[in-house]
Amino acid sequence: MILRSVLTALVLSSITFHAAAEMASSDSRREPVLTVLGQGSYEVRPDIARFRATLSTEEKTLEATMRQHGERATRAAAVLQELKLLGLEVEKSSFRTNERRVVKSVTTEELARGLRPSSVIEGYTAATDFFLRSPSLENLNQAVTKLAASGLFGFQTIQFSVLQERGALNQARRAAMLDAREQAQAYAEPVDLELGQILAITDGEAQPPQGEADLPSRSAGYGGPSTVQIVPPAVVKFTASVNVTWRIAPRVVK
């Protein structure tokens, strides 16, 4: 029985030793690699503008809110229809209603009786968001000025981009790949290494431009501007990144 236990322990020890030796040998044969993060950008003149115009109506009751909002929405649709002549397009729209609540305070006597402040409905708000785009930047100021002059819409910001966005992003990706190769060569050449086969390419983030400009926040009927002057940026920038892994080896002297 003792002899069998000793033999079993020796066999297990031998297996463990060979496994450890194989792992060490595998580690020693692991090929050297170099991984870098490349980043690139591409600048292009914008040829399209997008922004959101909001039609909002507030009344005391839900019925009055919906009735007034319907009437104003009809007028808003007519304005937007006219602006099609200037190239302004409605990409989509969305409608929502909300309760406007306030906190009703209580007196000291009511607090003593266990009453607490409560939220009560003060009124209702109906809003329609129109998501607009203008592929004609030459007519943009005229179109936005007419929207503001109608006294119906509220605005936030305007974003500039390009119609061929995918092509611009791919240009940024190409720049990122070239940057990755340049970095890899900068690491390898001073220590007499050369780049070999590419082992992996991992796509990073690719971002459209964030070129924005402010729009009037109030409609012209409430003290807003009679004219709107928007200056598009000279260029918008697309960015991209990529992770690239090369096999590297000592430089061969010829």
C-alpha positions as CSV (number, residue, x, y, z in Angstrom):
1,M,0.0,0.0,0.0
2,I,2.8,2.4,0.9
3,L,4.7,1.5,-2.3
4,R,1.6,2.2,-4.4
5,S,1.3,5.6,-2.8
6,V,4.9,6.5,-3.5
7,L,4.6,5.4,-7.1
8,T,1.4,7.5,-7.6
9,A,3.2,10.6,-6.1
10,L,6.1,10.1,-8.4
11,V,3.9,9.9,-11.5
12,L,2.0,13.0,-10.5
13,S,5.2,14.9,-9.9
14,S,6.5,13.8,-13.3
15,I,3.3,15.0,-15.1
16,T,3.5,18.4,-13.2
17,F,7.1,18.9,-14.1
18,H,6.6,18.2,-17.8
19,A,3.6,20.5,-18.0
20,A,5.6,23.3,-16.3
21,A,8.4,22.7,-18.7
22,E,6.1,22.9,-21.7
23,M,4.6,26.2,-20.5
24,A,8.1,27.7,-19.9
25,S,9.1,26.5,-23.4
26,S,6.0,28.0,-24.9
27,D,6.6,31.4,-23.1
28,S,10.2,31.4,-24.4
29,R,9.0,30.9,-28.0
30,R,6.3,33.6,-27.8
31,E,7.0,35.9,-30.7
32,P,7.6,39.6,-30.0
33,V,4.8,42.0,-31.2
34,L,4.2,45.7,-31.1
35,T,0.7,47.3,-30.6
36,V,0.0,51.0,-31.2
37,L,-3.1,53.2,-31.1
38,G,-3.4,55.3,-34.3
39,Q,-5.6,58.4,-34.4
40,G,-6.6,60.4,-37.4
41,S,-8.9,63.2,-38.5
42,Y,-10.4,64.5,-41.8
43,E,-11.6,68.1,-42.3
44,V,-14.1,69.0,-44.9
45,R,-16.3,72.0,-45.6
46,P,-19.9,71.5,-44.3
47,D,-22.8,71.3,-46.7
48,I,-25.7,70.5,-44.5
49,A,-27.2,71.9,-41.3
50,R,-29.6,70.2,-38.8
51,F,-31.6,71.7,-35.9
52,R,-34.7,71.2,-33.9
53,A,-37.6,73.6,-33.8
54,T,-40.1,73.1,-30.9
55,L,-43.8,74.2,-31.0
56,S,-45.0,74.4,-27.3
57,T,-48.4,75.3,-25.9
58,E,-49.4,75.8,-22.2
59,E,-52.9,76.0,-20.8
60,K,-54.7,75.3,-17.5
61,T,-56.6,72.2,-18.7
62,L,-55.7,69.3,-20.9
63,E,-58.6,70.0,-23.3
64,A,-57.7,73.7,-23.7
65,T,-54.0,72.7,-24.2
66,M,-54.8,70.2,-26.9
67,R,-57.2,72.6,-28.7
68,Q,-54.8,75.5,-28.7
69,H,-51.9,73.3,-29.7
70,G,-53.8,71.9,-32.6
71,E,-54.6,75.3,-34.0
72,R,-51.0,76.5,-33.6
73,A,-49.7,73.2,-35.2
74,T,-51.8,73.9,-38.3
75,R,-50.2,77.4,-38.6
76,A,-46.7,75.8,-38.0
77,A,-47.3,73.3,-40.8
78,A,-48.1,76.1,-43.2
79,V,-44.9,77.9,-42.3
80,L,-42.8,74.8,-42.8
81,Q,-44.5,74.1,-46.1
82,E,-43.6,77.6,-47.4
83,L,-39.9,77.1,-46.3
84,K,-39.6,74.1,-48.5
85,L,-38.9,76.6,-51.3
86,L,-35.7,77.6,-49.4
87,G,-34.7,74.0,-49.1
88,L,-35.7,73.4,-45.4
89,E,-36.9,69.8,-44.9
90,V,-38.7,68.1,-42.0
91,E,-36.8,64.8,-41.3
92,K,-39.2,63.7,-38.6
93,S,-41.4,65.1,-35.8
94,S,-42.5,63.9,-32.4
95,F,-45.3,65.0,-30.0
96,R,-45.6,64.9,-26.2
97,T,-47.7,66.2,-23.4
98,N,-46.7,66.8,-19.8
99,E,-48.3,67.9,-16.6
100,R,-47.0,71.0,-14.9
101,R,-46.9,70.5,-11.2
102,V,-46.2,72.8,-8.3
103,V,-45.8,72.0,-4.6
104,K,-48.7,73.1,-2.5
105,S,-47.5,74.4,0.9
106,V,-49.2,73.8,4.2
107,T,-49.6,76.0,7.3
108,T,-48.0,75.3,10.7
109,E,-51.5,74.2,12.0
110,E,-51.9,71.8,9.1
111,L,-48.4,70.4,9.8
112,A,-49.4,69.8,13.4
113,R,-52.4,67.8,12.1
114,G,-50.1,65.6,10.1
115,L,-50.6,67.2,6.7
116,R,-47.6,67.4,4.4
117,P,-46.8,69.5,1.3
118,S,-48.3,67.9,-1.8
119,S,-47.8,68.2,-5.6
120,V,-50.8,69.5,-7.5
121,I,-51.4,70.0,-11.2
122,E,-51.0,73.6,-12.3
123,G,-51.6,73.1,-16.0
124,Y,-50.5,71.1,-19.1
125,T,-47.9,71.5,-21.8
126,A,-48.1,70.1,-25.3
127,A,-45.1,70.1,-27.5
128,T,-44.2,69.1,-31.0
129,D,-40.5,68.8,-32.0
130,F,-39.7,69.2,-35.7
131,F,-36.2,67.9,-36.6
132,L,-35.2,70.0,-39.6
133,R,-32.3,70.0,-42.0
134,S,-31.1,72.4,-44.6
135,P,-28.9,71.1,-47.4
136,S,-28.6,74.7,-48.7
137,L,-26.4,76.7,-46.3
138,E,-26.9,79.8,-48.6
139,N,-30.6,80.0,-47.6
140,L,-30.1,78.9,-44.0
141,N,-30.3,82.4,-42.4
142,Q,-33.4,83.3,-44.4
143,A,-35.2,80.2,-43.5
144,V,-34.4,80.4,-39.7
145,T,-35.3,84.1,-39.7
146,K,-38.8,83.3,-41.1
147,L,-39.2,80.5,-38.5
148,A,-38.4,83.0,-35.7
149,A,-40.6,85.7,-37.2
150,S,-43.6,83.4,-37.1
151,G,-43.6,83.5,-33.3
152,L,-44.4,79.8,-33.1
153,F,-41.1,78.0,-32.6
154,G,-38.4,77.8,-30.0
155,F,-34.8,76.8,-30.9
156,Q,-31.7,75.4,-29.3
157,T,-28.5,74.7,-31.4
158,I,-27.7,74.0,-35.0
159,Q,-25.3,71.3,-36.1
160,F,-23.2,71.3,-39.3
161,S,-22.2,68.2,-41.1
162,V,-21.8,66.8,-44.6
163,L,-24.1,64.7,-46.9
164,Q,-21.4,62.1,-47.5
165,E,-20.7,61.4,-43.9
166,R,-19.6,57.8,-44.3
167,G,-17.0,58.8,-46.9
168,A,-15.6,61.4,-44.5
169,L,-15.4,58.9,-41.7
170,N,-13.5,56.5,-43.9
171,Q,-11.0,59.2,-44.7
172,A,-10.4,59.7,-41.0
173,R,-10.0,55.9,-40.6
174,R,-7.3,56.0,-43.3
175,A,-5.5,58.8,-41.5
176,A,-5.6,56.8,-38.3
177,M,-4.1,53.7,-40.0
178,L,-1.3,55.8,-41.4
179,D,-0.7,57.3,-38.0
180,A,-0.5,53.8,-36.4
181,R,2.1,52.7,-39.0
182,E,4.2,55.9,-38.5
183,Q,4.2,55.3,-34.7
184,A,5.2,51.7,-35.0
185,Q,8.1,52.6,-37.3
186,A,9.2,55.3,-34.8
187,Y,9.3,52.6,-32.0
188,A,11.0,49.9,-34.1
189,E,13.7,51.7,-36.1
190,P,15.8,53.2,-33.3
191,V,16.3,49.7,-31.8
192,D,17.0,47.9,-35.1
193,L,13.7,46.2,-35.4
194,E,11.5,45.9,-38.4
195,L,7.8,45.5,-38.8
196,G,6.5,42.2,-40.0
197,Q,3.0,40.9,-40.7
198,I,0.0,42.6,-39.2
199,L,-1.5,40.3,-36.7
200,A,-4.6,42.2,-35.6
201,I,-6.5,45.4,-36.4
202,T,-9.2,46.6,-34.0
203,D,-11.5,49.4,-35.0
204,G,-11.7,52.2,-32.5
205,E,-14.1,55.1,-32.2
206,A,-15.2,57.1,-35.3
207,Q,-16.9,60.4,-34.6
208,P,-18.9,62.7,-36.8
209,P,-18.2,66.5,-36.3
210,Q,-19.6,68.5,-33.4
211,G,-19.7,71.8,-35.2
212,E,-22.5,73.8,-33.6
213,A,-23.8,77.3,-33.5
214,D,-26.4,79.0,-31.2
215,L,-29.9,79.7,-32.5
216,P,-32.4,82.2,-31.0
217,S,-33.8,80.6,-27.8
218,R,-37.1,82.6,-28.0
219,S,-39.5,83.3,-30.8
220,A,-39.7,86.7,-32.4
221,G,-43.2,87.3,-30.9
222,Y,-41.6,87.3,-27.5
223,G,-38.8,89.7,-28.0
224,G,-36.7,87.5,-30.3
225,P,-34.5,88.9,-33.1
226,S,-36.1,90.1,-36.3
227,T,-33.2,88.6,-38.3
228,V,-30.9,85.7,-37.6
229,Q,-27.3,85.6,-38.7
230,I,-25.6,82.2,-38.5
231,V,-22.0,81.8,-39.7
232,P,-21.2,78.1,-40.5
233,P,-17.7,76.9,-39.6
234,A,-15.2,76.9,-42.3
235,V,-14.6,73.1,-41.9
236,V,-15.9,70.3,-39.7
237,K,-13.6,67.6,-38.4
238,F,-14.2,63.8,-38.4
239,T,-12.1,61.7,-36.1
240,A,-11.2,58.0,-35.9
241,S,-8.9,55.6,-34.0
242,V,-7.5,52.1,-34.6
243,N,-5.4,49.6,-32.7
244,V,-2.9,47.7,-34.8
245,T,-0.6,44.8,-33.8
246,W,2.5,44.0,-35.8
247,R,4.9,41.1,-35.6
248,I,8.4,42.5,-35.1
249,A,11.9,41.0,-35.6
250,P,15.6,42.1,-35.6
251,R,16.5,44.0,-38.7
252,V,18.2,41.9,-41.3
253,V,21.5,43.6,-42.5
254,K,22.0,43.0,-46.2
